[in-house]
Amino acid sequence: MSVRQPPRKTTRFRQLLNSTGLEFLLEAHNGITAKIVEEAGFSGIWAGGLCMSAQYGVRDSNEASWTQVLEMLEFMADATTIPILLDGDTGYGNFNNVRRLVRKLEQRGVAAVCIEDKLYPKTNSFIDGDKQQLADVDEFCSRIKAGKDAQADDDFAIITRVEAFIAGWGLGEALRRAEAYHAAGSDGILIHSALSRPTEVLAFQKEWAGRSPVVIVPTKYHGTPTEVFREAGFSIAIWANHLLRSAVVAMQDTARTIFRDQNLQSVEDRIAPVKELFRLQGASELQEAEERYLPRQQARSRAVILAASRGSALGELTEQRPKTMVKVRGRPLLSHIVSAYNAAGIKRINVVRGYLPEAVDLPALTYTDNRDYADTSELVSLAMALDADPDDSMDLYVSYGDVIFNRYILDALRESDDEISIVVDTEWRESVNRGRAADYVTCTQPHSRRTFYQPAFLERAAEDLPEDRIHGEWMGFLRVSSSALPRFRAVVAAMAADPANRLAKLHHLLSSLVDRGERVRVHYTTGHWLDVDSLEDVVAAGSFA
């Protein structure tokens, strides 16, 4: 059974043009306003030159190129199902420009074009109209004939706008020009007037006597009752610039209010909610399409950030907040860490809090609270996080709440094919020279060109390794693949259950994993991270971030 196709947009515009009653078009100047016009109930759209140029911030004097207008029309046509009549100014040149314009409009699904009998480049009719020069009648007729010959769709319409009244030439000249344009193939006449009363357009309509449809633009004579136009037998009335003009008033008011108040409280309830923009943009349709066409993908990774400690070495900075919430460049350390994870596509993040947990309150995170943070250490915090989220279907990343880093670190871990992997900094001597506590490692081989093709694995991790056995400093980053997570979880749980490990740190866990036969892959790097342990580190973090 065949499905009946709806009429083409060109056909639907023809029906409006030849309707026995008065039809209406409303101005639109981009995709979202075009959609608003259609949703309001209008049967057609006027893509006016004044508003199309104004939305680009330029004058209505052909300062917006015809290709820029075409590009915007394509968005408007794609966003709507109703026909569009383009205000094509003078046709952007001579007969050759008009026929090329018609072909391009048809390609973009535009139903009709209106061209006016003035010289190119045009000036808006309401700006010194009586000083504007009209085109030679024969030359303008060549534009009409060329446009009609160029159209591939018989229903595509060319409306000709007579500017005789605007230029001060009177009714006789308006009728003479309209008759010539009608004979050249014009599908309708748009008679234009700058008077505040419809005297001129009504006189024209009476004398024209229905030889072809007549379109009006009542911008200046807006106080005239619409019934007057209906009784006179006009075909279409165009409300030509009212969406843009109303939007300008609303935007100016909103801008002044926000500038004055320096908050959004007084405007938020007077403007469209963001979800209304999403609706007009068709966001729900895209979501439905993604469900149909995209393979279902689950998040492959999650992260645990250990941030339970106060960081007492920072003194007054951590009296009212834990170290992870100390601000660097106006943002908490934790915010920088989360941003790095997010940039790597890791959005599921659990933060272990301890000291002043209520102060750690960034959005879009889950939290596990270690209430015994003062009497326990990193291993217990990790065990609590694993208990809170028993999902072993995703790779797990573990890091500290006082270590900021470049995304490069996560990329190095993610690219590893090994089940358990860590990142080790080759510049370990800096920590030794500063006398700071650090997690040093001994590996199966030190960093060299050989490790690019012959992987290194962890042998031991500790804070007190002899210098001749140190191959680098563990940076606090650990990745466990989903396949290894059950084993990893069991080791963490067993160690945390032993009271002797209440103060165990993660380097103890790494060594225990090795002792139990796990291969912990080492990725050597140099820099790209900063462990914030002192006031000096806080200052340095500002440059790093």
PLY file of the C-alpha trace (Angstrom):
ply
format ascii 1.0
element vertex 545
property float x
property float y
property float z
element edge 544
property int vertex1
property int vertex2
end_header
0.00 0.00 0.00
1.53 3.31 -1.07
1.88 6.13 1.43
0.53 9.46 0.27
3.24 12.09 0.38
2.39 15.57 1.71
2.40 18.40 -0.84
5.75 19.97 -1.61
6.55 23.24 0.10
6.36 25.01 -3.25
2.87 23.63 -3.82
1.78 24.65 -0.36
3.00 28.20 -0.94
1.08 28.31 -4.24
-2.04 27.32 -2.32
-1.48 30.22 0.10
-0.84 32.64 -2.74
-3.99 31.62 -4.63
-6.21 31.20 -1.59
-9.62 32.89 -1.71
-9.04 34.21 1.82
-6.33 36.35 3.39
-3.29 34.35 4.49
-0.48 35.44 6.80
3.30 35.00 6.92
5.45 35.87 9.94
9.10 36.88 9.83
11.87 34.51 10.89
15.61 34.99 10.55
17.22 31.75 11.72
16.37 28.14 12.48
14.95 28.61 15.95
12.73 31.57 15.01
11.50 29.65 11.97
10.47 26.81 14.25
8.72 29.25 16.59
6.75 30.64 13.64
5.60 27.17 12.62
4.69 26.15 16.16
2.64 29.34 16.55
0.39 28.08 13.75
1.49 30.11 10.73
1.28 28.42 7.34
4.35 30.13 5.95
7.51 32.07 6.81
8.84 35.40 5.55
12.65 35.40 5.53
12.97 39.18 5.53
16.08 40.99 4.37
16.01 43.48 7.25
15.97 40.78 9.92
18.31 38.39 8.10
20.92 41.15 7.89
20.24 42.44 11.41
20.85 39.03 12.97
24.33 39.21 11.41
24.71 42.72 12.87
24.97 44.43 9.47
22.80 46.90 7.52
19.96 45.99 5.18
22.01 47.14 2.20
23.23 43.79 0.83
26.06 43.82 3.37
25.23 40.19 4.17
26.23 38.22 1.09
23.71 36.08 -0.74
25.69 32.96 0.18
25.38 33.86 3.88
21.63 34.26 3.38
21.48 30.88 1.61
23.32 29.21 4.47
20.86 30.55 7.02
17.90 29.61 4.82
19.12 26.02 4.75
18.96 25.88 8.55
15.50 27.44 8.50
14.19 25.01 5.90
15.63 22.02 7.74
14.01 23.14 11.00
10.48 23.47 9.60
7.87 21.86 7.36
6.10 25.02 6.16
7.06 27.02 3.04
9.50 29.93 3.15
9.23 33.07 1.04
12.64 34.74 0.82
13.00 38.48 0.66
15.56 38.28 -2.14
16.18 42.05 -2.31
16.97 42.90 -5.94
17.96 39.34 -6.80
21.58 40.13 -5.87
22.44 41.42 -9.34
21.24 41.04 -12.91
19.32 38.25 -14.67
22.24 35.84 -14.33
22.39 36.27 -10.55
18.63 35.74 -10.29
18.59 32.47 -12.19
21.48 31.14 -10.12
19.66 32.28 -6.95
16.49 30.43 -7.97
18.38 27.18 -8.56
20.11 27.46 -5.17
16.83 28.21 -3.37
15.17 25.17 -4.91
18.07 23.00 -3.81
17.54 24.16 -0.23
13.80 23.63 -0.14
12.79 27.31 -0.23
9.36 27.70 -1.79
9.45 31.21 -3.26
11.44 34.40 -3.63
10.42 38.04 -3.74
12.62 40.44 -5.73
12.21 44.23 -5.77
12.62 46.63 -8.68
15.51 48.69 -7.34
19.18 48.91 -8.22
21.81 46.66 -6.59
22.97 47.15 -3.88
19.60 48.06 -2.38
18.79 50.21 0.64
15.95 49.50 3.02
12.73 51.02 1.71
12.09 52.97 4.91
15.41 54.84 4.75
15.18 57.83 2.37
12.88 55.87 0.08
12.11 58.83 -2.16
15.81 59.16 -2.98
16.16 55.56 -4.13
16.49 54.75 -7.82
14.21 52.19 -9.43
15.44 49.64 -11.93
14.72 50.02 -15.61
11.49 48.14 -16.28
12.83 46.08 -19.19
15.98 45.18 -17.29
13.95 44.11 -14.26
11.69 42.01 -16.48
14.82 40.20 -17.68
15.45 39.14 -14.07
11.90 37.76 -13.80
12.11 35.86 -17.10
15.52 34.40 -16.26
14.31 33.28 -12.84
11.23 31.60 -14.27
13.28 29.83 -16.92
15.75 28.62 -14.29
13.23 27.00 -11.93
12.92 23.23 -12.10
9.74 23.04 -10.00
6.72 24.53 -11.75
5.25 25.54 -8.39
8.25 27.62 -7.34
7.00 31.20 -7.15
8.64 34.52 -7.98
6.92 37.49 -6.34
7.84 40.94 -7.65
7.91 43.85 -5.27
6.88 47.18 -6.76
8.68 50.11 -5.12
7.01 52.91 -7.08
5.16 54.27 -4.03
8.34 54.13 -1.94
10.23 56.16 -4.56
7.39 58.69 -4.84
6.28 57.82 -8.39
2.56 57.34 -7.67
-0.17 54.93 -8.65
0.21 55.17 -12.42
3.85 54.08 -12.33
3.06 51.32 -9.83
0.40 49.89 -12.16
2.62 50.23 -15.24
5.42 48.32 -13.59
3.15 45.67 -12.11
1.61 45.00 -15.54
5.05 44.60 -17.12
6.20 42.24 -14.39
3.00 40.21 -14.66
3.54 39.86 -18.40
7.16 38.75 -17.77
5.93 35.83 -15.66
5.67 37.17 -12.12
3.48 34.94 -9.95
2.31 37.76 -7.71
2.82 41.42 -6.88
4.02 42.73 -3.52
2.90 46.34 -3.37
4.87 48.35 -0.85
4.07 51.62 0.89
5.70 53.72 3.60
2.55 55.62 4.56
0.96 55.20 7.97
-2.41 54.59 6.27
-3.10 51.92 3.60
-4.35 54.48 1.07
-1.81 53.60 -1.63
-2.03 49.82 -1.40
-5.85 49.92 -1.38
-5.88 52.17 -4.46
-3.49 49.80 -6.22
-5.54 46.74 -5.31
-8.73 48.35 -6.65
-7.15 49.28 -9.99
-5.24 46.01 -10.33
-8.58 44.21 -10.26
-7.32 40.73 -9.44
-5.02 40.22 -12.45
-2.68 38.28 -10.11
-2.36 37.79 -6.34
-1.27 40.85 -4.35
0.86 40.69 -1.20
1.19 43.50 1.36
3.54 44.29 4.26
1.57 46.41 6.78
4.59 47.48 8.84
3.88 51.21 8.58
0.08 51.07 8.49
-0.07 48.61 11.39
-3.08 50.32 12.97
-5.38 49.34 10.12
-7.87 46.59 11.06
-7.01 43.34 9.31
-10.60 43.06 8.11
-9.87 45.96 5.74
-7.20 43.88 4.00
-9.45 40.86 3.89
-12.34 42.77 2.33
-10.01 44.34 -0.24
-9.06 40.86 -1.46
-5.34 40.84 -0.73
-3.77 37.41 -0.96
-1.11 37.49 1.78
-0.21 39.90 4.58
3.34 39.69 5.91
4.21 40.59 9.49
7.72 41.42 8.43
10.02 42.09 11.39
8.15 41.63 14.64
9.92 38.59 16.08
13.29 40.29 15.84
11.99 43.61 17.17
10.35 41.93 20.17
13.48 39.88 20.83
15.66 43.01 20.80
13.53 44.65 23.50
13.61 41.52 25.65
17.36 41.02 25.25
18.16 44.65 25.99
16.06 44.50 29.15
17.68 41.25 30.28
21.20 42.52 29.57
20.62 45.75 31.52
19.05 43.87 34.43
21.90 41.36 34.74
24.50 44.12 34.47
22.74 46.17 37.16
21.96 43.34 39.60
25.03 41.16 39.00
22.89 38.08 39.55
20.23 36.09 37.70
17.51 36.07 40.33
15.44 38.87 38.79
15.48 37.46 35.24
15.42 33.70 35.59
11.65 33.45 35.98
11.09 35.76 32.98
13.14 33.92 30.39
12.78 30.57 28.67
14.22 27.62 30.60
17.19 25.88 29.00
15.08 22.78 28.44
12.85 24.83 26.11
15.89 25.57 23.95
16.70 21.86 23.92
13.13 21.13 22.84
13.24 23.64 19.99
16.60 22.25 18.91
15.17 18.73 18.75
17.44 17.28 21.41
14.97 14.48 22.23
14.95 13.33 18.59
18.74 13.02 18.68
18.54 10.95 21.86
16.02 8.65 20.23
18.22 8.36 17.15
21.23 7.49 19.30
19.20 4.68 20.84
18.38 3.35 17.37
21.73 3.72 15.66
24.57 3.80 18.17
25.87 0.63 19.79
25.11 0.53 23.47
28.23 1.45 25.38
28.67 1.24 29.09
31.20 3.30 30.95
34.44 1.33 30.96
36.20 3.02 33.83
35.61 4.44 37.27
37.85 6.12 39.80
38.43 6.26 43.54
40.06 9.38 44.97
41.48 9.02 48.48
40.97 12.38 50.19
40.36 11.64 53.88
43.35 13.40 55.43
43.44 16.93 56.77
46.89 17.91 55.52
48.02 19.45 58.81
51.33 20.56 57.27
49.37 23.31 55.51
48.53 24.90 58.86
45.73 27.46 58.81
44.78 26.57 55.24
43.25 23.33 56.48
41.67 24.44 59.72
38.22 24.77 58.12
38.63 22.41 55.19
40.62 19.32 54.23
43.63 19.57 51.98
41.74 18.39 48.91
39.54 21.52 49.12
42.41 24.01 49.33
41.98 26.35 46.39
44.41 26.62 43.53
43.60 29.30 40.97
40.19 29.76 42.51
39.24 26.07 42.43
39.72 23.28 44.98
42.47 20.75 44.35
39.75 18.11 44.05
38.09 20.07 41.25
41.32 20.02 39.21
41.64 16.28 39.79
38.05 15.58 38.78
38.46 17.72 35.65
41.47 15.66 34.58
39.50 12.44 35.04
36.52 13.88 33.16
38.77 14.95 30.29
39.84 11.33 29.98
36.21 10.23 29.81
36.01 9.00 33.41
32.84 10.42 34.98
32.03 7.85 37.68
34.13 8.99 40.62
33.94 8.06 44.30
35.74 10.32 46.76
36.68 9.01 50.21
36.22 11.79 52.76
37.44 11.93 56.36
38.40 15.23 57.94
35.47 17.71 57.79
33.54 15.62 55.26
30.78 18.20 54.85
33.35 20.59 53.36
33.98 18.20 50.44
30.84 18.85 48.42
31.60 19.05 44.72
28.65 18.03 42.53
28.34 14.93 40.33
30.50 12.81 42.65
29.70 10.01 45.06
31.21 9.97 48.52
32.34 7.36 51.02
33.15 8.59 54.53
36.00 7.12 56.56
34.93 8.20 60.04
38.08 6.58 61.48
40.37 8.60 59.22
42.44 9.86 62.17
43.32 6.30 63.27
43.60 4.65 59.86
45.34 5.30 56.58
45.03 4.83 52.83
44.44 1.08 52.72
41.37 1.25 54.97
39.95 4.16 52.95
40.37 2.17 49.74
38.71 -0.89 51.30
35.72 1.25 52.29
35.41 2.63 48.75
35.52 -0.86 47.25
32.87 -2.06 49.70
30.66 0.89 48.81
30.81 0.07 45.10
31.13 -3.68 44.42
30.97 -3.27 40.63
33.78 -5.25 38.99
32.64 -4.68 35.41
34.81 -1.60 34.86
38.48 -0.78 35.10
39.38 0.96 38.35
41.67 3.98 38.74
42.94 4.97 42.18
44.68 8.24 43.06
45.06 10.73 45.90
43.07 13.86 46.67
46.21 16.03 46.94
47.92 15.07 43.68
47.11 17.13 40.59
48.19 15.82 37.22
48.00 16.10 33.47
45.66 13.87 31.53
48.77 12.29 29.99
49.12 10.22 33.17
45.72 8.57 32.71
46.36 8.02 29.03
49.55 6.12 29.85
47.64 3.85 32.23
44.69 3.37 29.89
46.90 2.25 27.03
48.37 -0.53 29.16
47.36 -4.10 28.34
48.42 -5.29 31.80
45.88 -6.08 34.50
47.53 -3.94 37.15
49.70 -0.94 36.30
51.21 2.10 37.97
53.04 5.26 36.87
56.54 5.99 38.19
58.41 9.30 38.00
62.07 8.99 37.02
62.97 12.26 38.77
62.88 10.71 42.24
66.03 12.41 43.55
64.18 15.71 43.98
62.06 14.16 46.73
65.13 12.68 48.41
66.96 16.02 48.30
63.98 17.82 49.82
63.73 15.22 52.57
60.05 14.59 51.89
58.30 11.29 52.36
57.70 9.50 49.08
56.74 6.08 47.77
59.88 4.78 46.08
59.98 1.68 43.92
62.39 -0.97 42.81
61.56 -2.48 39.44
62.75 -5.35 37.26
64.77 -2.79 35.32
65.42 0.94 35.53
64.13 3.45 33.04
65.98 3.32 29.72
65.30 3.06 26.02
64.93 -0.67 26.55
61.76 -0.20 28.62
59.94 1.07 25.54
59.89 -2.47 24.14
60.76 -4.57 27.22
58.30 -3.72 30.01
59.36 -3.09 33.59
57.46 -4.57 36.53
57.33 -3.67 40.20
59.47 -5.58 42.69
59.07 -3.51 45.85
57.47 -0.24 46.99
58.41 1.53 50.22
59.26 4.90 51.75
62.67 3.75 53.01
64.34 1.99 50.07
68.13 2.38 49.86
69.03 4.91 47.18
70.96 2.29 45.19
67.72 0.33 44.80
65.44 3.21 43.88
64.31 3.29 40.24
61.70 5.98 40.65
58.93 7.51 42.74
55.44 6.04 42.54
53.13 8.94 41.75
50.06 7.52 43.46
48.27 6.36 40.30
47.04 2.81 40.07
44.91 1.13 37.42
43.29 -2.27 37.90
41.53 -3.88 34.94
38.06 -5.34 35.41
39.48 -8.85 34.95
41.82 -8.37 37.93
39.38 -6.50 40.18
38.00 -9.58 42.03
41.53 -10.64 42.99
42.52 -7.07 43.82
39.42 -6.60 45.95
40.19 -9.83 47.86
43.74 -8.72 48.67
42.54 -5.29 49.87
39.83 -6.84 52.03
42.19 -9.38 53.59
44.78 -6.76 54.43
42.22 -4.28 55.80
40.73 -6.97 58.04
44.06 -7.37 59.84
44.27 -4.86 62.75
48.01 -4.64 62.13
47.27 -2.88 58.84
45.14 -0.07 60.26
47.85 2.41 59.25
48.92 0.61 56.06
49.43 2.76 52.98
49.01 1.94 49.34
52.68 1.18 48.86
52.20 -1.67 51.35
49.36 -2.91 49.14
51.55 -2.78 46.03
54.27 -4.84 47.66
51.70 -7.31 48.94
50.27 -7.74 45.45
53.74 -8.55 44.14
54.32 -10.99 47.00
51.08 -12.78 46.03
52.27 -13.26 42.46
50.57 -10.32 40.75
52.49 -8.61 37.96
52.33 -4.86 38.43
53.37 -3.09 35.22
55.46 0.06 35.62
55.09 2.98 33.20
57.99 5.39 33.54
57.42 9.09 32.97
59.02 12.37 33.95
56.90 15.02 35.67
53.30 15.81 34.66
52.13 15.73 38.29
52.44 17.56 41.61
51.97 16.23 45.13
50.70 19.09 47.30
52.22 18.58 50.75
53.35 22.07 51.78
52.61 25.76 51.37
55.39 25.87 48.80
53.55 23.15 46.86
50.32 25.16 46.94
52.11 28.07 45.30
53.69 25.76 42.73
50.30 24.20 42.03
49.05 27.56 40.78
51.59 27.49 37.96
51.02 23.79 37.28
47.23 24.17 37.03
0 1
1 2
2 3
3 4
4 5
5 6
6 7
7 8
8 9
9 10
10 11
11 12
12 13
13 14
14 15
15 16
16 17
17 18
18 19
19 20
20 21
21 22
22 23
23 24
24 25
25 26
26 27
27 28
28 29
29 30
30 31
31 32
32 33
33 34
34 35
35 36
36 37
37 38
38 39
39 40
40 41
41 42
42 43
43 44
44 45
45 46
46 47
47 48
48 49
49 50
50 51
51 52
52 53
53 54
54 55
55 56
56 57
57 58
58 59
59 60
60 61
61 62
62 63
63 64
64 65
65 66
66 67
67 68
68 69
69 70
70 71
71 72
72 73
73 74
74 75
75 76
76 77
77 78
78 79
79 80
80 81
81 82
82 83
83 84
84 85
85 86
86 87
87 88
88 89
89 90
90 91
91 92
92 93
93 94
94 95
95 96
96 97
97 98
98 99
99 100
100 101
101 102
102 103
103 104
104 105
105 106
106 107
107 108
108 109
109 110
110 111
111 112
112 113
113 114
114 115
115 116
116 117
117 118
118 119
119 120
120 121
121 122
122 123
123 124
124 125
125 126
126 127
127 128
128 129
129 130
130 131
131 132
132 133
133 134
134 135
135 136
136 137
137 138
138 139
139 140
140 141
141 142
142 143
143 144
144 145
145 146
146 147
147 148
148 149
149 150
150 151
151 152
152 153
153 154
154 155
155 156
156 157
157 158
158 159
159 160
160 161
161 162
162 163
163 164
164 165
165 166
166 167
167 168
168 169
169 170
170 171
171 172
172 173
173 174
174 175
175 176
176 177
177 178
178 179
179 180
180 181
181 182
182 183
183 184
184 185
185 186
186 187
187 188
188 189
189 190
190 191
191 192
192 193
193 194
194 195
195 196
196 197
197 198
198 199
199 200
200 201
201 202
202 203
203 204
204 205
205 206
206 207
207 208
208 209
209 210
210 211
211 212
212 213
213 214
214 215
215 216
216 217
217 218
218 219
219 220
220 221
221 222
222 223
223 224
224 225
225 226
226 227
227 228
228 229
229 230
230 231
231 232
232 233
233 234
234 235
235 236
236 237
237 238
238 239
239 240
240 241
241 242
242 243
243 244
244 245
245 246
246 247
247 248
248 249
249 250
250 251
251 252
252 253
253 254
254 255
255 256
256 257
257 258
258 259
259 260
260 261
261 262
262 263
263 264
264 265
265 266
266 267
267 268
268 269
269 270
270 271
271 272
272 273
273 274
274 275
275 276
276 277
277 278
278 279
279 280
280 281
281 282
282 283
283 284
284 285
285 286
286 287
287 288
288 289
289 290
290 291
291 292
292 293
293 294
294 295
295 296
296 297
297 298
298 299
299 300
300 301
301 302
302 303
303 304
304 305
305 306
306 307
307 308
308 309
309 310
310 311
311 312
312 313
313 314
314 315
315 316
316 317
317 318
318 319
319 320
320 321
321 322
322 323
323 324
324 325
325 326
326 327
327 328
328 329
329 330
330 331
331 332
332 333
333 334
334 335
335 336
336 337
337 338
338 339
339 340
340 341
341 342
342 343
343 344
344 345
345 346
346 347
347 348
348 349
349 350
350 351
351 352
352 353
353 354
354 355
355 356
356 357
357 358
358 359
359 360
360 361
361 362
362 363
363 364
364 365
365 366
366 367
367 368
368 369
369 370
370 371
371 372
372 373
373 374
374 375
375 376
376 377
377 378
378 379
379 380
380 381
381 382
382 383
383 384
384 385
385 386
386 387
387 388
388 389
389 390
390 391
391 392
392 393
393 394
394 395
395 396
396 397
397 398
398 399
399 400
400 401
401 402
402 403
403 404
404 405
405 406
406 407
407 408
408 409
409 410
410 411
411 412
412 413
413 414
414 415
415 416
416 417
417 418
418 419
419 420
420 421
421 422
422 423
423 424
424 425
425 426
426 427
427 428
428 429
429 430
430 431
431 432
432 433
433 434
434 435
435 436
436 437
437 438
438 439
439 440
440 441
441 442
442 443
443 444
444 445
445 446
446 447
447 448
448 449
449 450
450 451
451 452
452 453
453 454
454 455
455 456
456 457
457 458
458 459
459 460
460 461
461 462
462 463
463 464
464 465
465 466
466 467
467 468
468 469
469 470
470 471
471 472
472 473
473 474
474 475
475 476
476 477
477 478
478 479
479 480
480 481
481 482
482 483
483 484
484 485
485 486
486 487
487 488
488 489
489 490
490 491
491 492
492 493
493 494
494 495
495 496
496 497
497 498
498 499
499 500
500 501
501 502
502 503
503 504
504 505
505 506
506 507
507 508
508 509
509 510
510 511
511 512
512 513
513 514
514 515
515 516
516 517
517 518
518 519
519 520
520 521
521 522
522 523
523 524
524 525
525 526
526 527
527 528
528 529
529 530
530 531
531 532
532 533
533 534
534 535
535 536
536 537
537 538
538 539
539 540
540 541
541 542
542 543
543 544
